[in-house]
Amino acid sequence: MNACPPTRGFGTPSIIREAQEALEAYGVPLCPVTITQRAAMAHSLIDGQSVFEYEPTGKAAKEIGKLWKWIKANG
């Protein structure tokens, strides 16, 4: 799932859980890694960069890194 709202320290936001449950009910396979809507994503696109170039140690880069690892292991 992409452009998810960030967590506020209370676990997964309900809108994400509800979407995941609905998709699972239809048998849609889901990647366990969610991508959060982060400012670094928008800023990096403006400059034509990846989040790894814009903010290599930031949260957005860590999320994309987790996604890539999952894709390599499961793709």
C-alpha beads as a LAMMPS data file, in Angstrom:
LAMMPS data file: protein, C-alpha beads

75 atoms
74 bonds

1 atom types
1 bond types

-500.0 500.0 xlo xhi
-500.0 500.0 ylo yhi
-500.0 500.0 zlo zhi

Masses

1 110.0

Atoms # bond

1 1 1 0.000 0.000 0.000
2 1 1 1.266 3.416 -0.955
3 1 1 0.773 6.981 0.362
4 1 1 -0.478 5.708 3.727
5 1 1 -0.966 8.177 6.567
6 1 1 1.847 8.107 9.127
7 1 1 1.375 6.358 12.438
8 1 1 1.024 8.539 15.505
9 1 1 2.462 6.098 18.030
10 1 1 -0.805 4.183 18.433
11 1 1 -0.191 1.403 15.947
12 1 1 -1.495 1.140 12.413
13 1 1 -4.058 3.819 11.499
14 1 1 -7.581 2.416 11.180
15 1 1 -7.920 3.479 7.525
16 1 1 -4.930 1.282 6.633
17 1 1 -6.228 -1.681 8.644
18 1 1 -9.663 -1.365 7.047
19 1 1 -8.198 -1.233 3.538
20 1 1 -5.978 -4.241 4.228
21 1 1 -8.896 -6.226 5.616
22 1 1 -11.072 -5.376 2.616
23 1 1 -8.371 -6.356 0.132
24 1 1 -7.646 -9.590 1.996
25 1 1 -11.392 -10.419 1.985
26 1 1 -11.239 -10.281 -1.817
27 1 1 -8.144 -12.460 -1.868
28 1 1 -5.833 -9.697 -3.074
29 1 1 -2.235 -10.525 -2.134
30 1 1 -0.629 -7.715 -0.137
31 1 1 2.946 -6.756 0.419
32 1 1 3.522 -6.424 4.179
33 1 1 5.554 -3.239 3.658
34 1 1 3.503 -0.044 3.545
35 1 1 4.816 3.193 2.099
36 1 1 3.919 6.267 4.122
37 1 1 3.120 9.637 2.630
38 1 1 6.270 11.554 3.563
39 1 1 7.551 15.005 2.690
40 1 1 10.874 13.531 1.547
41 1 1 9.047 11.678 -1.231
42 1 1 7.607 14.905 -2.651
43 1 1 10.822 16.883 -2.198
44 1 1 12.925 14.236 -3.910
45 1 1 10.568 14.107 -6.908
46 1 1 10.730 17.887 -7.328
47 1 1 14.499 17.641 -7.674
48 1 1 14.375 14.521 -9.859
49 1 1 15.993 12.412 -7.170
50 1 1 15.192 9.227 -5.353
51 1 1 14.630 9.367 -1.609
52 1 1 18.005 7.643 -1.258
53 1 1 19.659 10.640 -2.906
54 1 1 17.547 13.271 -1.157
55 1 1 17.688 11.908 2.395
56 1 1 19.599 8.608 2.475
57 1 1 19.078 7.925 6.180
58 1 1 15.507 9.211 6.398
59 1 1 12.311 7.303 7.094
60 1 1 11.214 7.354 3.452
61 1 1 14.486 5.779 2.321
62 1 1 14.182 3.115 5.018
63 1 1 10.659 2.246 3.885
64 1 1 11.673 1.991 0.236
65 1 1 14.672 -0.099 1.276
66 1 1 12.375 -2.514 3.157
67 1 1 10.076 -2.701 0.142
68 1 1 12.977 -3.476 -2.187
69 1 1 14.254 -6.220 0.141
70 1 1 10.771 -7.768 0.249
71 1 1 10.443 -7.611 -3.550
72 1 1 13.853 -9.260 -4.040
73 1 1 12.988 -12.031 -1.600
74 1 1 9.447 -12.628 -2.859
75 1 1 9.391 -11.430 -6.452

Bonds

1 1 1 2
2 1 2 3
3 1 3 4
4 1 4 5
5 1 5 6
6 1 6 7
7 1 7 8
8 1 8 9
9 1 9 10
10 1 10 11
11 1 11 12
12 1 12 13
13 1 13 14
14 1 14 15
15 1 15 16
16 1 16 17
17 1 17 18
18 1 18 19
19 1 19 20
20 1 20 21
21 1 21 22
22 1 22 23
23 1 23 24
24 1 24 25
25 1 25 26
26 1 26 27
27 1 27 28
28 1 28 29
29 1 29 30
30 1 30 31
31 1 31 32
32 1 32 33
33 1 33 34
34 1 34 35
35 1 35 36
36 1 36 37
37 1 37 38
38 1 38 39
39 1 39 40
40 1 40 41
41 1 41 42
42 1 42 43
43 1 43 44
44 1 44 45
45 1 45 46
46 1 46 47
47 1 47 48
48 1 48 49
49 1 49 50
50 1 50 51
51 1 51 52
52 1 52 53
53 1 53 54
54 1 54 55
55 1 55 56
56 1 56 57
57 1 57 58
58 1 58 59
59 1 59 60
60 1 60 61
61 1 61 62
62 1 62 63
63 1 63 64
64 1 64 65
65 1 65 66
66 1 66 67
67 1 67 68
68 1 68 69
69 1 69 70
70 1 70 71
71 1 71 72
72 1 72 73
73 1 73 74
74 1 74 75
